[in-house]
């Protein structure tokens, strides 16, 4: 499966070839890689170099190194949380702002809502209804973190109804960052009520299979959330920009 090729750093070749084998489907989640001895022979390198390469692939979330009897290097499915952490690492030193988040949300979330209105399933509606019902009963008494968590789930369900894994990842990541921002503030009753009312309007448009209405209500929600969070920042006396990481 693997070929010897000696660039300046052999670990780069080992990592690239195993990674390509996974992405090409030659290795799938659950598959066990050849033993260290076999990999050493195939790449004509030391065990230490093989171990270093496998550790990098494990850090990338592509492999799991198991010890003991029956152990070895196994291919795993990269999960969403791991991917989000890598995205966060990329953005760590780039001074991400609330305005940056809102700009992205304005582009992708109305599209997701429009798509959901046309293609939602009974299961999607049931899941959204559960959140809407909970919000109706609890937005006055629930804590801000509870409201944030339910709001994140509301947007995640809408994104999942698109069936587009890239869109799902983007919205989930952005909504996670937005939740962190909300949790850093003291969300007041007015904010919690507005979130519930906005989600209720989006939900009704999706029920009615009204893509234009769903997109419009989602856009309005995105803009209003930014405006209210900016106000809450001032009310909380925050003078420095929020650090997302």
Rosetta constraint file for C-alpha pairs under 8 A:
AtomPair CA 2 CA 17 HARMONIC 6.56 0.50
AtomPair CA 2 CA 18 HARMONIC 7.68 0.50
AtomPair CA 2 CA 42 HARMONIC 6.72 0.50
AtomPair CA 2 CA 43 HARMONIC 7.48 0.50
AtomPair CA 3 CA 42 HARMONIC 6.87 0.50
AtomPair CA 3 CA 43 HARMONIC 6.75 0.50
AtomPair CA 4 CA 42 HARMONIC 6.78 0.50
AtomPair CA 4 CA 43 HARMONIC 5.08 0.50
AtomPair CA 4 CA 44 HARMONIC 7.17 0.50
AtomPair CA 5 CA 10 HARMONIC 7.58 0.50
AtomPair CA 5 CA 13 HARMONIC 6.79 0.50
AtomPair CA 5 CA 43 HARMONIC 7.80 0.50
AtomPair CA 6 CA 10 HARMONIC 5.67 0.50
AtomPair CA 6 CA 13 HARMONIC 7.36 0.50
AtomPair CA 7 CA 12 HARMONIC 7.88 0.50
AtomPair CA 7 CA 13 HARMONIC 7.20 0.50
AtomPair CA 9 CA 13 HARMONIC 7.30 0.50
AtomPair CA 10 CA 14 HARMONIC 6.40 0.50
AtomPair CA 10 CA 45 HARMONIC 8.00 0.50
AtomPair CA 10 CA 49 HARMONIC 7.82 0.50
AtomPair CA 11 CA 15 HARMONIC 6.04 0.50
AtomPair CA 11 CA 49 HARMONIC 6.43 0.50
AtomPair CA 11 CA 50 HARMONIC 7.36 0.50
AtomPair CA 11 CA 52 HARMONIC 7.39 0.50
AtomPair CA 11 CA 53 HARMONIC 5.43 0.50
AtomPair CA 12 CA 16 HARMONIC 5.99 0.50
AtomPair CA 12 CA 53 HARMONIC 7.74 0.50
AtomPair CA 13 CA 17 HARMONIC 6.02 0.50
AtomPair CA 14 CA 18 HARMONIC 6.18 0.50
AtomPair CA 14 CA 43 HARMONIC 7.50 0.50
AtomPair CA 14 CA 50 HARMONIC 7.64 0.50
AtomPair CA 14 CA 53 HARMONIC 6.47 0.50
AtomPair CA 15 CA 19 HARMONIC 5.92 0.50
AtomPair CA 15 CA 53 HARMONIC 5.80 0.50
AtomPair CA 15 CA 54 HARMONIC 7.40 0.50
AtomPair CA 15 CA 56 HARMONIC 7.60 0.50
AtomPair CA 15 CA 57 HARMONIC 6.62 0.50
AtomPair CA 16 CA 20 HARMONIC 5.99 0.50
AtomPair CA 17 CA 21 HARMONIC 6.10 0.50
AtomPair CA 18 CA 22 HARMONIC 6.34 0.50
AtomPair CA 19 CA 23 HARMONIC 6.24 0.50
AtomPair CA 19 CA 57 HARMONIC 7.70 0.50
AtomPair CA 19 CA 62 HARMONIC 7.71 0.50
AtomPair CA 20 CA 24 HARMONIC 5.82 0.50
AtomPair CA 21 CA 25 HARMONIC 6.24 0.50
AtomPair CA 21 CA 26 HARMONIC 5.04 0.50
AtomPair CA 21 CA 27 HARMONIC 5.67 0.50
AtomPair CA 22 CA 26 HARMONIC 5.87 0.50
AtomPair CA 22 CA 27 HARMONIC 4.61 0.50
AtomPair CA 22 CA 28 HARMONIC 6.06 0.50
AtomPair CA 22 CA 75 HARMONIC 7.69 0.50
AtomPair CA 23 CA 27 HARMONIC 7.76 0.50
AtomPair CA 27 CA 31 HARMONIC 6.16 0.50
AtomPair CA 27 CA 75 HARMONIC 7.09 0.50
AtomPair CA 28 CA 75 HARMONIC 6.26 0.50
AtomPair CA 28 CA 76 HARMONIC 7.59 0.50
AtomPair CA 29 CA 74 HARMONIC 7.46 0.50
AtomPair CA 29 CA 75 HARMONIC 4.70 0.50
AtomPair CA 29 CA 76 HARMONIC 4.50 0.50
AtomPair CA 29 CA 77 HARMONIC 5.48 0.50
AtomPair CA 30 CA 74 HARMONIC 5.98 0.50
AtomPair CA 30 CA 75 HARMONIC 5.39 0.50
AtomPair CA 30 CA 76 HARMONIC 6.07 0.50
AtomPair CA 31 CA 74 HARMONIC 5.59 0.50
AtomPair CA 31 CA 75 HARMONIC 5.44 0.50
AtomPair CA 32 CA 72 HARMONIC 6.91 0.50
AtomPair CA 32 CA 73 HARMONIC 5.79 0.50
AtomPair CA 32 CA 74 HARMONIC 4.39 0.50
AtomPair CA 32 CA 75 HARMONIC 6.42 0.50
AtomPair CA 33 CA 72 HARMONIC 7.28 0.50
AtomPair CA 33 CA 73 HARMONIC 5.53 0.50
AtomPair CA 33 CA 74 HARMONIC 6.03 0.50
AtomPair CA 33 CA 75 HARMONIC 7.51 0.50
AtomPair CA 34 CA 38 HARMONIC 5.80 0.50
AtomPair CA 34 CA 39 HARMONIC 6.15 0.50
AtomPair CA 34 CA 73 HARMONIC 7.95 0.50
AtomPair CA 35 CA 39 HARMONIC 6.18 0.50
AtomPair CA 35 CA 72 HARMONIC 6.86 0.50
AtomPair CA 35 CA 73 HARMONIC 7.92 0.50
AtomPair CA 36 CA 40 HARMONIC 5.94 0.50
AtomPair CA 36 CA 47 HARMONIC 6.47 0.50
AtomPair CA 36 CA 50 HARMONIC 6.83 0.50
AtomPair CA 36 CA 51 HARMONIC 7.68 0.50
AtomPair CA 37 CA 41 HARMONIC 6.31 0.50
AtomPair CA 37 CA 47 HARMONIC 7.30 0.50
AtomPair CA 38 CA 42 HARMONIC 6.14 0.50
AtomPair CA 39 CA 43 HARMONIC 6.00 0.50
AtomPair CA 39 CA 44 HARMONIC 7.93 0.50
AtomPair CA 39 CA 50 HARMONIC 7.04 0.50
AtomPair CA 40 CA 44 HARMONIC 5.43 0.50
AtomPair CA 40 CA 45 HARMONIC 5.26 0.50
AtomPair CA 40 CA 46 HARMONIC 5.88 0.50
AtomPair CA 40 CA 47 HARMONIC 5.97 0.50
AtomPair CA 40 CA 50 HARMONIC 6.61 0.50
AtomPair CA 41 CA 45 HARMONIC 7.01 0.50
AtomPair CA 45 CA 49 HARMONIC 6.63 0.50
AtomPair CA 45 CA 50 HARMONIC 7.37 0.50
AtomPair CA 46 CA 50 HARMONIC 6.49 0.50
AtomPair CA 47 CA 51 HARMONIC 6.05 0.50
AtomPair CA 48 CA 52 HARMONIC 6.11 0.50
AtomPair CA 49 CA 53 HARMONIC 6.21 0.50
AtomPair CA 50 CA 54 HARMONIC 6.18 0.50
AtomPair CA 51 CA 55 HARMONIC 6.11 0.50
AtomPair CA 52 CA 56 HARMONIC 6.42 0.50
AtomPair CA 53 CA 57 HARMONIC 6.41 0.50
AtomPair CA 54 CA 58 HARMONIC 6.08 0.50
AtomPair CA 54 CA 63 HARMONIC 7.45 0.50
AtomPair CA 54 CA 65 HARMONIC 7.92 0.50
AtomPair CA 54 CA 73 HARMONIC 7.47 0.50
AtomPair CA 55 CA 59 HARMONIC 6.12 0.50
AtomPair CA 55 CA 65 HARMONIC 7.84 0.50
AtomPair CA 56 CA 60 HARMONIC 6.21 0.50
AtomPair CA 57 CA 61 HARMONIC 6.48 0.50
AtomPair CA 57 CA 62 HARMONIC 5.60 0.50
AtomPair CA 57 CA 63 HARMONIC 5.78 0.50
AtomPair CA 58 CA 62 HARMONIC 5.60 0.50
AtomPair CA 58 CA 63 HARMONIC 4.41 0.50
AtomPair CA 58 CA 64 HARMONIC 5.62 0.50
AtomPair CA 58 CA 65 HARMONIC 6.99 0.50
AtomPair CA 59 CA 63 HARMONIC 7.86 0.50
AtomPair CA 61 CA 76 HARMONIC 7.34 0.50
AtomPair CA 61 CA 77 HARMONIC 7.82 0.50
AtomPair CA 61 CA 78 HARMONIC 5.64 0.50
AtomPair CA 61 CA 82 HARMONIC 6.97 0.50
AtomPair CA 62 CA 75 HARMONIC 5.92 0.50
AtomPair CA 62 CA 76 HARMONIC 5.55 0.50
AtomPair CA 62 CA 77 HARMONIC 6.75 0.50
AtomPair CA 62 CA 78 HARMONIC 6.16 0.50
AtomPair CA 63 CA 73 HARMONIC 6.25 0.50
AtomPair CA 63 CA 74 HARMONIC 5.38 0.50
AtomPair CA 63 CA 75 HARMONIC 4.58 0.50
AtomPair CA 63 CA 76 HARMONIC 5.39 0.50
AtomPair CA 64 CA 73 HARMONIC 5.72 0.50
AtomPair CA 64 CA 74 HARMONIC 5.21 0.50
AtomPair CA 64 CA 75 HARMONIC 6.42 0.50
AtomPair CA 64 CA 76 HARMONIC 6.43 0.50
AtomPair CA 65 CA 71 HARMONIC 7.31 0.50
AtomPair CA 65 CA 72 HARMONIC 5.67 0.50
AtomPair CA 65 CA 73 HARMONIC 4.58 0.50
AtomPair CA 65 CA 74 HARMONIC 6.42 0.50
AtomPair CA 66 CA 70 HARMONIC 7.97 0.50
AtomPair CA 66 CA 71 HARMONIC 4.56 0.50
AtomPair CA 66 CA 72 HARMONIC 5.17 0.50
AtomPair CA 66 CA 73 HARMONIC 6.37 0.50
AtomPair CA 66 CA 74 HARMONIC 7.63 0.50
AtomPair CA 67 CA 71 HARMONIC 4.63 0.50
AtomPair CA 67 CA 72 HARMONIC 6.39 0.50
AtomPair CA 78 CA 82 HARMONIC 6.89 0.50
AtomPair CA 78 CA 83 HARMONIC 7.25 0.50
AtomPair CA 79 CA 83 HARMONIC 6.51 0.50
AtomPair CA 80 CA 84 HARMONIC 6.12 0.50
AtomPair CA 80 CA 169 HARMONIC 7.13 0.50
AtomPair CA 81 CA 85 HARMONIC 6.26 0.50
AtomPair CA 82 CA 86 HARMONIC 6.47 0.50
AtomPair CA 83 CA 87 HARMONIC 6.34 0.50
AtomPair CA 84 CA 88 HARMONIC 6.12 0.50
AtomPair CA 84 CA 173 HARMONIC 6.01 0.50
AtomPair CA 85 CA 89 HARMONIC 6.21 0.50
AtomPair CA 86 CA 90 HARMONIC 6.37 0.50
AtomPair CA 87 CA 91 HARMONIC 6.40 0.50
AtomPair CA 88 CA 92 HARMONIC 5.90 0.50
AtomPair CA 88 CA 245 HARMONIC 7.32 0.50
AtomPair CA 91 CA 95 HARMONIC 7.59 0.50
AtomPair CA 91 CA 96 HARMONIC 7.01 0.50
AtomPair CA 92 CA 245 HARMONIC 6.01 0.50
AtomPair CA 95 CA 243 HARMONIC 7.61 0.50
AtomPair CA 96 CA 100 HARMONIC 6.41 0.50
AtomPair CA 96 CA 101 HARMONIC 7.84 0.50
AtomPair CA 96 CA 243 HARMONIC 7.72 0.50
AtomPair CA 96 CA 244 HARMONIC 6.95 0.50
AtomPair CA 97 CA 101 HARMONIC 6.59 0.50
AtomPair CA 97 CA 241 HARMONIC 7.59 0.50
AtomPair CA 97 CA 242 HARMONIC 7.54 0.50
AtomPair CA 97 CA 244 HARMONIC 7.97 0.50
AtomPair CA 98 CA 102 HARMONIC 6.22 0.50
AtomPair CA 98 CA 178 HARMONIC 7.78 0.50
AtomPair CA 98 CA 226 HARMONIC 7.24 0.50
AtomPair CA 99 CA 103 HARMONIC 6.11 0.50
AtomPair CA 99 CA 226 HARMONIC 7.52 0.50
AtomPair CA 100 CA 104 HARMONIC 6.52 0.50
AtomPair CA 101 CA 105 HARMONIC 6.14 0.50
AtomPair CA 101 CA 174 HARMONIC 6.55 0.50
AtomPair CA 101 CA 178 HARMONIC 7.47 0.50
AtomPair CA 102 CA 106 HARMONIC 6.05 0.50
AtomPair CA 102 CA 222 HARMONIC 6.66 0.50
AtomPair CA 102 CA 223 HARMONIC 7.24 0.50
AtomPair CA 102 CA 226 HARMONIC 6.68 0.50
AtomPair CA 103 CA 107 HARMONIC 6.74 0.50
AtomPair CA 104 CA 108 HARMONIC 6.40 0.50
AtomPair CA 105 CA 109 HARMONIC 5.32 0.50
AtomPair CA 105 CA 110 HARMONIC 7.85 0.50
AtomPair CA 105 CA 171 HARMONIC 7.70 0.50
AtomPair CA 105 CA 174 HARMONIC 7.64 0.50
AtomPair CA 105 CA 222 HARMONIC 6.70 0.50
AtomPair CA 106 CA 110 HARMONIC 6.60 0.50
AtomPair CA 106 CA 219 HARMONIC 5.94 0.50
AtomPair CA 106 CA 222 HARMONIC 6.51 0.50
AtomPair CA 106 CA 223 HARMONIC 7.71 0.50
AtomPair CA 107 CA 111 HARMONIC 7.17 0.50
AtomPair CA 108 CA 112 HARMONIC 6.33 0.50
AtomPair CA 108 CA 167 HARMONIC 7.62 0.50
AtomPair CA 108 CA 171 HARMONIC 7.57 0.50
AtomPair CA 109 CA 113 HARMONIC 6.20 0.50
AtomPair CA 109 CA 159 HARMONIC 7.78 0.50
AtomPair CA 109 CA 171 HARMONIC 7.26 0.50
AtomPair CA 109 CA 215 HARMONIC 7.72 0.50
AtomPair CA 109 CA 218 HARMONIC 6.74 0.50
AtomPair CA 109 CA 219 HARMONIC 7.38 0.50
AtomPair CA 110 CA 114 HARMONIC 6.11 0.50
AtomPair CA 110 CA 214 HARMONIC 7.11 0.50
AtomPair CA 110 CA 215 HARMONIC 4.11 0.50
AtomPair CA 110 CA 216 HARMONIC 6.83 0.50
AtomPair CA 110 CA 217 HARMONIC 7.90 0.50
AtomPair CA 110 CA 218 HARMONIC 5.25 0.50
AtomPair CA 110 CA 219 HARMONIC 5.61 0.50
AtomPair CA 111 CA 115 HARMONIC 6.17 0.50
AtomPair CA 111 CA 215 HARMONIC 6.22 0.50
AtomPair CA 112 CA 116 HARMONIC 6.05 0.50
AtomPair CA 112 CA 158 HARMONIC 6.45 0.50
AtomPair CA 112 CA 159 HARMONIC 5.57 0.50
AtomPair CA 112 CA 161 HARMONIC 7.99 0.50
AtomPair CA 112 CA 162 HARMONIC 6.39 0.50
AtomPair CA 112 CA 167 HARMONIC 7.98 0.50
AtomPair CA 112 CA 215 HARMONIC 7.76 0.50
AtomPair CA 113 CA 117 HARMONIC 6.23 0.50
AtomPair CA 113 CA 158 HARMONIC 6.20 0.50
AtomPair CA 113 CA 159 HARMONIC 7.51 0.50
AtomPair CA 113 CA 202 HARMONIC 7.62 0.50
AtomPair CA 113 CA 206 HARMONIC 7.41 0.50
AtomPair CA 113 CA 211 HARMONIC 7.05 0.50
AtomPair CA 113 CA 214 HARMONIC 5.43 0.50
AtomPair CA 113 CA 215 HARMONIC 5.42 0.50
AtomPair CA 113 CA 218 HARMONIC 6.71 0.50
AtomPair CA 114 CA 118 HARMONIC 6.75 0.50
AtomPair CA 114 CA 206 HARMONIC 7.83 0.50
AtomPair CA 114 CA 210 HARMONIC 7.45 0.50
AtomPair CA 114 CA 211 HARMONIC 4.04 0.50
AtomPair CA 114 CA 212 HARMONIC 6.29 0.50
AtomPair CA 114 CA 213 HARMONIC 7.75 0.50
AtomPair CA 114 CA 214 HARMONIC 5.44 0.50
AtomPair CA 114 CA 215 HARMONIC 5.02 0.50
AtomPair CA 115 CA 119 HARMONIC 6.09 0.50
AtomPair CA 115 CA 120 HARMONIC 7.88 0.50
AtomPair CA 115 CA 161 HARMONIC 7.63 0.50
AtomPair CA 115 CA 162 HARMONIC 5.99 0.50
AtomPair CA 115 CA 211 HARMONIC 6.65 0.50
AtomPair CA 116 CA 120 HARMONIC 4.92 0.50
AtomPair CA 116 CA 158 HARMONIC 5.97 0.50
AtomPair CA 116 CA 159 HARMONIC 7.58 0.50
AtomPair CA 116 CA 161 HARMONIC 5.54 0.50
AtomPair CA 116 CA 162 HARMONIC 6.09 0.50
AtomPair CA 116 CA 206 HARMONIC 6.48 0.50
AtomPair CA 116 CA 211 HARMONIC 7.65 0.50
AtomPair CA 117 CA 205 HARMONIC 6.81 0.50
AtomPair CA 117 CA 206 HARMONIC 4.05 0.50
AtomPair CA 117 CA 207 HARMONIC 6.82 0.50
AtomPair CA 117 CA 208 HARMONIC 7.35 0.50
AtomPair CA 117 CA 209 HARMONIC 4.44 0.50
AtomPair CA 117 CA 210 HARMONIC 5.77 0.50
AtomPair CA 117 CA 211 HARMONIC 5.13 0.50
AtomPair CA 117 CA 214 HARMONIC 6.66 0.50
AtomPair CA 118 CA 206 HARMONIC 7.54 0.50
AtomPair CA 118 CA 209 HARMONIC 5.42 0.50
AtomPair CA 118 CA 210 HARMONIC 7.27 0.50
AtomPair CA 118 CA 211 HARMONIC 6.34 0.50
AtomPair CA 119 CA 161 HARMONIC 6.92 0.50
AtomPair CA 119 CA 162 HARMONIC 7.30 0.50
AtomPair CA 120 CA 124 HARMONIC 5.82 0.50
AtomPair CA 120 CA 125 HARMONIC 6.91 0.50
AtomPair CA 120 CA 161 HARMONIC 5.82 0.50
AtomPair CA 120 CA 206 HARMONIC 7.53 0.50
AtomPair CA 121 CA 125 HARMONIC 6.39 0.50
AtomPair CA 121 CA 161 HARMONIC 7.68 0.50
AtomPair CA 122 CA 126 HARMONIC 6.13 0.50
AtomPair CA 123 CA 127 HARMONIC 6.20 0.50
AtomPair CA 124 CA 128 HARMONIC 6.20 0.50
AtomPair CA 124 CA 157 HARMONIC 6.83 0.50
AtomPair CA 124 CA 158 HARMONIC 7.71 0.50
AtomPair CA 124 CA 161 HARMONIC 6.89 0.50
AtomPair CA 125 CA 129 HARMONIC 5.94 0.50
AtomPair CA 125 CA 207 HARMONIC 7.24 0.50
AtomPair CA 126 CA 130 HARMONIC 6.25 0.50
AtomPair CA 127 CA 131 HARMONIC 6.71 0.50
AtomPair CA 127 CA 157 HARMONIC 7.48 0.50
AtomPair CA 128 CA 132 HARMONIC 6.24 0.50
AtomPair CA 128 CA 154 HARMONIC 6.29 0.50
AtomPair CA 128 CA 157 HARMONIC 7.12 0.50
AtomPair CA 128 CA 203 HARMONIC 7.17 0.50
AtomPair CA 129 CA 133 HARMONIC 5.91 0.50
AtomPair CA 129 CA 203 HARMONIC 7.86 0.50
AtomPair CA 130 CA 134 HARMONIC 6.15 0.50
AtomPair CA 131 CA 135 HARMONIC 6.04 0.50
AtomPair CA 131 CA 150 HARMONIC 6.54 0.50
AtomPair CA 131 CA 154 HARMONIC 6.75 0.50
AtomPair CA 132 CA 136 HARMONIC 6.09 0.50
AtomPair CA 132 CA 196 HARMONIC 7.24 0.50
AtomPair CA 132 CA 199 HARMONIC 7.26 0.50
AtomPair CA 132 CA 200 HARMONIC 6.53 0.50
AtomPair CA 133 CA 137 HARMONIC 6.37 0.50
AtomPair CA 134 CA 138 HARMONIC 5.97 0.50
AtomPair CA 134 CA 139 HARMONIC 7.96 0.50
AtomPair CA 135 CA 139 HARMONIC 5.13 0.50
AtomPair CA 135 CA 147 HARMONIC 7.61 0.50
AtomPair CA 135 CA 150 HARMONIC 7.89 0.50
AtomPair CA 135 CA 196 HARMONIC 6.08 0.50
AtomPair CA 136 CA 196 HARMONIC 6.89 0.50
AtomPair CA 138 CA 142 HARMONIC 5.33 0.50
AtomPair CA 139 CA 147 HARMONIC 6.87 0.50
AtomPair CA 139 CA 189 HARMONIC 7.74 0.50
AtomPair CA 139 CA 192 HARMONIC 5.76 0.50
AtomPair CA 139 CA 193 HARMONIC 6.34 0.50
AtomPair CA 139 CA 196 HARMONIC 7.16 0.50
AtomPair CA 140 CA 189 HARMONIC 6.25 0.50
AtomPair CA 140 CA 192 HARMONIC 7.18 0.50
AtomPair CA 140 CA 193 HARMONIC 7.30 0.50
AtomPair CA 142 CA 146 HARMONIC 6.12 0.50
AtomPair CA 142 CA 147 HARMONIC 6.74 0.50
AtomPair CA 143 CA 147 HARMONIC 6.53 0.50
AtomPair CA 144 CA 148 HARMONIC 6.14 0.50
AtomPair CA 144 CA 182 HARMONIC 7.63 0.50
AtomPair CA 144 CA 183 HARMONIC 6.66 0.50
AtomPair CA 144 CA 186 HARMONIC 6.84 0.50
AtomPair CA 144 CA 187 HARMONIC 5.31 0.50
AtomPair CA 144 CA 188 HARMONIC 7.78 0.50
AtomPair CA 144 CA 192 HARMONIC 7.60 0.50
AtomPair CA 145 CA 149 HARMONIC 6.08 0.50
AtomPair CA 145 CA 179 HARMONIC 7.96 0.50
AtomPair CA 145 CA 182 HARMONIC 7.67 0.50
AtomPair CA 145 CA 183 HARMONIC 5.63 0.50
AtomPair CA 146 CA 150 HARMONIC 6.21 0.50
AtomPair CA 147 CA 151 HARMONIC 6.02 0.50
AtomPair CA 147 CA 192 HARMONIC 6.87 0.50
AtomPair CA 148 CA 152 HARMONIC 6.12 0.50
AtomPair CA 148 CA 179 HARMONIC 5.53 0.50
AtomPair CA 148 CA 182 HARMONIC 6.75 0.50
AtomPair CA 148 CA 183 HARMONIC 7.19 0.50
AtomPair CA 149 CA 153 HARMONIC 6.33 0.50
AtomPair CA 149 CA 179 HARMONIC 7.03 0.50
AtomPair CA 150 CA 154 HARMONIC 6.17 0.50
AtomPair CA 151 CA 155 HARMONIC 6.46 0.50
AtomPair CA 151 CA 195 HARMONIC 7.75 0.50
AtomPair CA 152 CA 156 HARMONIC 6.13 0.50
AtomPair CA 152 CA 172 HARMONIC 7.63 0.50
AtomPair CA 152 CA 175 HARMONIC 5.74 0.50
AtomPair CA 152 CA 176 HARMONIC 6.94 0.50
AtomPair CA 152 CA 179 HARMONIC 6.98 0.50
AtomPair CA 153 CA 157 HARMONIC 6.16 0.50
AtomPair CA 154 CA 158 HARMONIC 6.57 0.50
AtomPair CA 154 CA 199 HARMONIC 7.96 0.50
AtomPair CA 155 CA 159 HARMONIC 6.25 0.50
AtomPair CA 155 CA 171 HARMONIC 7.51 0.50
AtomPair CA 155 CA 172 HARMONIC 7.80 0.50
AtomPair CA 155 CA 175 HARMONIC 7.58 0.50
AtomPair CA 156 CA 160 HARMONIC 6.15 0.50
AtomPair CA 156 CA 168 HARMONIC 6.99 0.50
AtomPair CA 156 CA 171 HARMONIC 6.89 0.50
AtomPair CA 156 CA 172 HARMONIC 5.91 0.50
AtomPair CA 157 CA 161 HARMONIC 6.38 0.50
AtomPair CA 158 CA 162 HARMONIC 7.22 0.50
AtomPair CA 159 CA 163 HARMONIC 7.65 0.50
AtomPair CA 159 CA 164 HARMONIC 7.83 0.50
AtomPair CA 159 CA 167 HARMONIC 6.64 0.50
AtomPair CA 159 CA 168 HARMONIC 5.08 0.50
AtomPair CA 159 CA 171 HARMONIC 6.76 0.50
AtomPair CA 160 CA 164 HARMONIC 7.17 0.50
AtomPair CA 160 CA 165 HARMONIC 7.71 0.50
AtomPair CA 160 CA 168 HARMONIC 5.69 0.50
AtomPair CA 162 CA 167 HARMONIC 7.86 0.50
AtomPair CA 162 CA 168 HARMONIC 7.86 0.50
AtomPair CA 163 CA 168 HARMONIC 7.80 0.50
AtomPair CA 164 CA 168 HARMONIC 6.18 0.50
AtomPair CA 165 CA 169 HARMONIC 6.14 0.50
AtomPair CA 166 CA 170 HARMONIC 6.20 0.50
AtomPair CA 167 CA 171 HARMONIC 6.09 0.50
AtomPair CA 168 CA 172 HARMONIC 5.97 0.50
AtomPair CA 169 CA 173 HARMONIC 6.02 0.50
AtomPair CA 170 CA 174 HARMONIC 6.14 0.50
AtomPair CA 171 CA 175 HARMONIC 5.87 0.50
AtomPair CA 172 CA 176 HARMONIC 6.05 0.50
AtomPair CA 173 CA 177 HARMONIC 6.45 0.50
AtomPair CA 174 CA 178 HARMONIC 6.21 0.50
AtomPair CA 175 CA 179 HARMONIC 6.04 0.50
AtomPair CA 176 CA 180 HARMONIC 6.42 0.50
AtomPair CA 177 CA 181 HARMONIC 6.42 0.50
AtomPair CA 177 CA 244 HARMONIC 6.78 0.50
AtomPair CA 178 CA 182 HARMONIC 6.24 0.50
AtomPair CA 179 CA 183 HARMONIC 6.03 0.50
AtomPair CA 180 CA 184 HARMONIC 6.35 0.50
AtomPair CA 180 CA 244 HARMONIC 7.25 0.50
AtomPair CA 181 CA 185 HARMONIC 7.04 0.50
AtomPair CA 181 CA 242 HARMONIC 7.25 0.50
AtomPair CA 181 CA 244 HARMONIC 7.11 0.50
AtomPair CA 182 CA 186 HARMONIC 7.72 0.50
AtomPair CA 182 CA 187 HARMONIC 7.09 0.50
AtomPair CA 182 CA 229 HARMONIC 7.44 0.50
AtomPair CA 183 CA 187 HARMONIC 7.87 0.50
AtomPair CA 185 CA 232 HARMONIC 7.05 0.50
AtomPair CA 185 CA 233 HARMONIC 7.00 0.50
AtomPair CA 185 CA 236 HARMONIC 7.11 0.50
AtomPair CA 186 CA 232 HARMONIC 7.55 0.50
AtomPair CA 186 CA 236 HARMONIC 7.44 0.50
AtomPair CA 187 CA 191 HARMONIC 6.20 0.50
AtomPair CA 187 CA 192 HARMONIC 6.89 0.50
AtomPair CA 187 CA 232 HARMONIC 7.44 0.50
AtomPair CA 188 CA 192 HARMONIC 6.47 0.50
AtomPair CA 189 CA 193 HARMONIC 6.05 0.50
AtomPair CA 190 CA 194 HARMONIC 6.13 0.50
AtomPair CA 191 CA 195 HARMONIC 6.25 0.50
AtomPair CA 191 CA 228 HARMONIC 6.96 0.50
AtomPair CA 192 CA 196 HARMONIC 6.37 0.50
AtomPair CA 193 CA 197 HARMONIC 6.20 0.50
AtomPair CA 194 CA 198 HARMONIC 5.99 0.50
AtomPair CA 195 CA 199 HARMONIC 6.12 0.50
AtomPair CA 195 CA 221 HARMONIC 7.61 0.50
AtomPair CA 195 CA 225 HARMONIC 7.83 0.50
AtomPair CA 196 CA 200 HARMONIC 6.08 0.50
AtomPair CA 197 CA 201 HARMONIC 6.40 0.50
AtomPair CA 198 CA 202 HARMONIC 6.37 0.50
AtomPair CA 198 CA 217 HARMONIC 7.03 0.50
AtomPair CA 198 CA 218 HARMONIC 7.73 0.50
AtomPair CA 198 CA 221 HARMONIC 5.83 0.50
AtomPair CA 199 CA 203 HARMONIC 5.95 0.50
AtomPair CA 199 CA 221 HARMONIC 7.84 0.50
AtomPair CA 200 CA 204 HARMONIC 6.15 0.50
AtomPair CA 201 CA 205 HARMONIC 6.29 0.50
AtomPair CA 201 CA 214 HARMONIC 7.85 0.50
AtomPair CA 201 CA 217 HARMONIC 6.52 0.50
AtomPair CA 202 CA 206 HARMONIC 6.29 0.50
AtomPair CA 202 CA 213 HARMONIC 7.71 0.50
AtomPair CA 202 CA 214 HARMONIC 5.24 0.50
AtomPair CA 202 CA 217 HARMONIC 5.57 0.50
AtomPair CA 202 CA 218 HARMONIC 6.24 0.50
AtomPair CA 203 CA 207 HARMONIC 6.19 0.50
AtomPair CA 203 CA 214 HARMONIC 7.72 0.50
AtomPair CA 204 CA 208 HARMONIC 6.20 0.50
AtomPair CA 205 CA 209 HARMONIC 6.14 0.50
AtomPair CA 205 CA 210 HARMONIC 5.20 0.50
AtomPair CA 205 CA 211 HARMONIC 7.21 0.50
AtomPair CA 205 CA 213 HARMONIC 5.69 0.50
AtomPair CA 205 CA 214 HARMONIC 4.95 0.50
AtomPair CA 206 CA 210 HARMONIC 6.05 0.50
AtomPair CA 206 CA 211 HARMONIC 7.14 0.50
AtomPair CA 206 CA 214 HARMONIC 6.04 0.50
AtomPair CA 210 CA 214 HARMONIC 6.09 0.50
AtomPair CA 211 CA 215 HARMONIC 6.08 0.50
AtomPair CA 212 CA 216 HARMONIC 6.07 0.50
AtomPair CA 213 CA 217 HARMONIC 6.07 0.50
AtomPair CA 214 CA 218 HARMONIC 6.06 0.50
AtomPair CA 215 CA 219 HARMONIC 6.12 0.50
AtomPair CA 216 CA 220 HARMONIC 6.23 0.50
AtomPair CA 217 CA 221 HARMONIC 6.14 0.50
AtomPair CA 218 CA 222 HARMONIC 6.24 0.50
AtomPair CA 219 CA 223 HARMONIC 6.31 0.50
AtomPair CA 220 CA 224 HARMONIC 6.04 0.50
AtomPair CA 221 CA 225 HARMONIC 6.02 0.50
AtomPair CA 222 CA 226 HARMONIC 6.50 0.50
AtomPair CA 223 CA 227 HARMONIC 6.37 0.50
AtomPair CA 224 CA 228 HARMONIC 6.10 0.50
AtomPair CA 225 CA 229 HARMONIC 6.01 0.50
AtomPair CA 226 CA 230 HARMONIC 6.17 0.50
AtomPair CA 227 CA 231 HARMONIC 6.41 0.50
AtomPair CA 228 CA 232 HARMONIC 6.13 0.50
AtomPair CA 229 CA 233 HARMONIC 6.10 0.50
AtomPair CA 230 CA 234 HARMONIC 6.57 0.50
AtomPair CA 231 CA 235 HARMONIC 6.21 0.50
AtomPair CA 232 CA 236 HARMONIC 5.97 0.50
AtomPair CA 233 CA 237 HARMONIC 6.37 0.50
AtomPair CA 233 CA 238 HARMONIC 5.50 0.50
AtomPair CA 234 CA 238 HARMONIC 5.92 0.50
AtomPair CA 234 CA 239 HARMONIC 7.61 0.50
